[in-house]
Amino acid sequence: MSAPSAPTPPSFSAPPLHPHLHLAVALDGAARHPAVWRREPGARSRDPLTLGSWTDLLTEAESGLLDFVTIEGGPGPRSPSPTEPDDPTDQGRGRLDAVLVAARLARRTRHIGLMPTVVATHTEPFLVAKAIATLDHLSNGRAGLRIQVSARRGVAAPVTRRTYPRLRAVDRDTPAGRELIAELFDEAAHHVEVVRRLWDSWEDEAETRDVQGVRGSSATPRPPQGQPVVSASAHGSVPYGLVGRSADVAYVTPRDADHARAAVADIRTAQADAGRAGEPLHVFGDLVVFLDADPAAAEDRRARLDGLAGEAHSGGATVFAGTPAHLADLLLEWRATGLTGFRLRPGAIAHDLERITRELVPELQRRGAFRRAYEADTLRGLLGLGRPVERRRVTARLAGAVRR
């Protein structure tokens, strides 16, 4: 007679998601718009390279009670093109290492989550697991990471022996282009799985002196959150598969409410296909924002920067130019589609981040749609995500149930 099958315990203890909107901001150099760094008043080209500048940005974001910030990074210079080399010299390209920036800021903030970008295509999972676990310890449980893939050959050449075929924008819908994209995102999903297993390779109460107990595992004890928050952008069916398999937070770029609703449905389907239907997965809308008291002033500022850059810029996301009150209207409208939060990309950080924290947030608070105080000490807590059970403990419980 075969042993009765044991019920599979959930990997996550998941409380209900918070009834309020979740808000994050994306920080990338001086701004999202490439013409800002040297053209916009208040944006100095070397500010993104100074600790004081980053501290000011994080202090401002935390004053607005935001859930987290994402910090852009990667092995290559900042570029508006995800696939092809480009050579304009009138744009800010230099950037610091995102993980090191987040670690330096961990002790200069108290509540806000820190989510540096990591390019899975060119970074070993062991190094990522160790770095983000370290960040989680330094920040007392406020770490996450944003996973990216990269198909830019110029970026790959200095950091890996792997070679990549050329992938131009016009190649993305060819059979070879689709195959390469699918390979990169499948590799990223495996990368995240390895990182999560490394975080789980220590038991919560393991002694750091127990060398025998940590052979073959991560060198860093299990993070305070168990597993830091994993996020990724998703702009189509292949990336939807990545976030459905691997992420705690997905960023989508809806054009309108109907598009947002369809993106949420596709991600929920991908999540169910991956066997994760019972786990919480946030879907955030991504927006580039230009905010002013007068909507015409916001639109004029955007148009002026587009003119300086020589082309309209969106970064692949919808661009909103208007008042904070009108943005609040849009966020609440799109929330009804199933989005649980938003990641806002300030068009010009020197101006638009303050409009988010000092005007948009109070507007949402007046409408009962945003927190008035931080209600948790960890990033997972802020997002309503339970602390994952350490996998070896789950396996041991299963084995014991089968033996009985």
N, C-alpha and C positions, 0 to 999 in steps of 0.2 A: 504494500500500500504506500503510495507516495505521500510525502509530507505535505500538509496543507500549505498553500501559498500564503505568505505574509503580506499584509497590506503595506504598500509603499508610503512611508511618511513624506510629507511635503518637504521640499528643500528649503522653503522659506516660511517663516512665521509672519504672516502678512496682515497687519491691522488695516482697517478701511482707509482708503486714500483721503487726504485732507479735503474738507469741503471748500476751501479757498483755492484760488488760482496759485500756481507756482510760477515764480519769475526768476530768470537768470539773465546775465548779460555776457556777451562774447567780447573779450578784450584782445585786440590784435594791433600792436603798434600804436600809432597815434589815432587810428580810426579805421572804419571799414572802407571808406571811400579812398581810392588811391591818390587823389589830388589833395587830400587834407594836410598831409604831413608838412608841406612847405608853403601851402597857400592859405590855409585857414587861420584867422587870428586866434592866438592862444595855443596853437599846435606847434611845438618846437621839435626839430628833427631828431634831437638826441634825447628827448624825454623818455621814449620807450626803453632806453638803455640805462636808466638810473633807478636805484632802489627807491628814492624819494617819490618819483613819479608813480611807480607801481603801488607804493604804500598809500599814496593819496587816492588812487583809483579804487583800491580795495576798501579803504576806509569809507569812501563815498558810497560804494555799493552796499557795504554792511549797514551804513546808516539808513538805507532804504529797505532793510530787512529782507534783501533778496536771498533766495535759496542758495545759489552758487554762482561762480563765475567760471567760464571756460577760458583758458589761456592758450592762444594759438601757438603752434610751434612745428618743428620739423627739421630734417637734416639739411634742407636747402633754403635759399632766400625766400622771403615773402613774394608771392607772385599771384596775379589774377588768373593765370591759366593753370588748370589742374593737370594738363597733359603735355603742353608744348613749351619749348623755351621762348622767352621773350626778353627784349633788351631795352625798354625805355629807361632813361636815366633821370627822369623827373619824378620818380616815385620812391618812397621809403622802402627799402628791401631788407635791411638788417634786422635781425631778431635775436633774442636771447633764448636759451634753453627753457622750455616751458616748465619742465619738472623742477629744475633748479630755482626758477622764479617762484613757483608755488611753495617750495620748501622754505625759501627765505621769508616768505610772507606768512608762514604758518603761525609764527609767534607774534606777528603784528596785527592779527585778527583774532576774534574769539568765537564767532558764530557761523560765518558764511562758509559755504563749501568751496573747495579749491579743486578744479578739474582741469589739469593740463592735458594738452593734446599729445598723443603718441602715435607715430606712424608704424603700424604693425608690419608693414611690408619690409621695413629695413631695421627692425629692432628686435632683439632676442627676447622671447617671453620671460626668461629667467631675470634679465635685467629690468624689464618692466615691472614684474611682480615685486622685486626687491625695492625698486625706487618708490612705487606707489604705496607699498606697505610701510616703508620708512616715512613717507609723507603722512600717512594715516596716524602713525605713532606721534610724529612731531605736532600734528594738529589736533590731537585728542579725538580722532574719529571724524574728520571733515574732508577726507580725501575721496577723489574719484578720478576717472580718466576718460578722455574722449578718444576713441579709436578711429584712426584714419587709414586709408590705403593710398598708395601713390603709384602712378604709372609714368612718372616723368623720368626719362632716361638720364637727364642731366643731374637729377638729384641722386639717382641710384649709383652712378658711376663712382663717386668718391667714397661710398660707404659699404658697397657690397660687390662681390665678384659675379653676382647674377647679372644676366643681360635681359633686356626687355625689348620687344619689338616696338617700333614707333606707334604711338596711339594719338593721332590727331582728333580734333572734334569730329571731323568727317568720317573717321574710322570707327567711331563708337558703335554704329549700327551695322557694321559688316560682320560676317560670321567670325572672322578672326578677332575683331574687336570685342564682340560679345563673349567669346571664349576667354579672352584675357581678363575682362572685367569679372566674369564669374569666378575665375581662378583666384583673383586677388581677394575677392570678398569671402570665398570659401576658406582661403588661407587665414584671413582675419578672424573668422569664427573659430577656427582651430586654435589660433593664437590666444584668443580670450579664454577658451576652455583650459589651455595649459596654464595661463596666468591664474585662473580661479583655483585650479588644483594645487598650484604652488602656495597660494594663500592658505589653502586648507591642509597643507602638509604638516602644520604644527597644530597640536591640540591647544585649546584656549588656555589650559593651566600648565602647559609644558614648561619645564625649567630650561632656561637658556644654557645651563651648564651641561645638559644631557646630550653629549655629542652623539652617542649611539642612537638616540631617538630622532635625530634630525639628519642622518645620512641620506643623501640623495634628495633632500628636500630643499626648500628655500632656506637661505641663510638668515632670514629675518623672521622673528616670531609672528604668529598670526595677528593681522591688523586688529585694532580695537573694534572696528565695525564687522569683523569676521571677513567680509569681502567689501572693499570700497565699491562705490557706485560706478558702473560701466555705462558709457553713453556712446552713441554714434549717430551720424547724419544718415538720412535715408531719402533718396530722391527718385526711387523707381523700384521695380520688382526685385532685382538682385539685392540692393541694399536693404529692402524690406525683409528679405530672408535673413540677412545678417542680424538685424536688430531683433527679429522674431526669435532667433536662436540664442542670442548672446547678450543682449543689452538690458539694462534697467531703465534707461531713458533713451528715447528715439527723438531725433529732430527732423521734422518734415518741413517742406517749403510750399505751403498751399497758395494757390492763386486767388481763391475765393472760398466761401463756405462749402460749396458742393465738392470742390477739390479736397478740402480738409477732411470732409466726411468720408470720401472715397479712400484717402490715404490711411485714415484710422482703421477703416474696415480691412484694407489690405494687410496692414500690420497685425491686426488681431487674427486674421487668417493664417499669416505666416507664423505667429506665435503658437496657435493651436497645432499647426502642422509640425512644429518642433517639439510638441509635447509639453508646452509651457502654459497651457490655457488657464491653469489655476494660479499662476504667479502674477504679481503686479508688474506692469510695464507702463511707464509714463510715455505719452506721446506729446511732445512739445512742438508748437509752431514756431518757425524761424522767421524773423522779420528784420529788415534793415530799417532804422527809424531816423527821421529828421524831425525834431520837435521844436515848435515855437508857439508863442501865445497867439500869433496871427498865422493862419494856414498859408496865406500867400507868402509870408516871409520864409516859412519852411520850404515851400516849393521853389521859391527863388534861390534859396541857398543850395538846394539840391541841383537845380539847373545850372547855377554858376559853377559848381564843382564839376559837373558833367562836361561843361564847356571847357574848363581848364584841362580836364583829362582827355578831351577829344572824343569821348564816347559816353553813352549812358552806362552807368555802373549799377549792378544789382547783386553781384556775388552769388547769383543763382537763386536768390530769394526775392519775394515781393518787397518792394520799397514803399514804406509809408511816409508821407510828408504831410504834417498837419499838427493839430493841437494835442496835448496830452489827453484832454477830455474825449476828443474824437477817437484817439487810439484806444482808450478804455472802452468806448462803444464797440469797436471792432473786436477787441480781445474777448469781450463777453459774448458777442455774437458768435464768434468762432468756437468759444468754449462749448456751446450747445452741440457742436459736431462731434464731441468726444475728446477733444484736446484737453489735457489736464494742466497744461502750463505753456509758457512761451519763453523762448530765448531771444532776447532783443539785441541786435547788433547796432550800437550807436554809430550813426553816419560820421560824426565828428565827436570823439570822446570828450574833448575839452568842454563841449557844449551840451551834447545830447545825453550823456550819462547823468548829469545833474537834473535835466528835465525829467528823466525817468524816476530818479529817487526822490526829487523834491516836488514834483507835480503829478506825474502819473500815479505813483504809489498812494499819495493822499487821496487822489480821485477814486481809486479802487477801494480804499479803506472806507470812504464815505458811502460807497455803494455796498459795503459789507462783503466785498469780494477778495480782500487781502488781509493778511495777518497784521496785528498791531504790536506784536512782540514775538521774538523768537521763542518757539515752544518746545524745542528739542536741542540736545547738545551735539548730536551727530548729523551728518548729511543724510544718512539713511532715515534717521528720525524725522528730519524736516520734510522729507519726501514721502513719509508714511510707508517706508519699506522696512519689513522685519529684518532681524539679524539672521543671516543664513546659519543653519546648523552645520557644524564641521563634518565633512563627508565621511571620514573614517568612523565617526561615531554613529552616523546613520547606517553605514554598512555593518557595523558590529551589532546594532539593534536588530537589523534584518536577519543577520546570521543567527542570533539568539532566538528570534521568533521561529525561524525554520526548524532549528534543533528541537524546540519544544513541541 
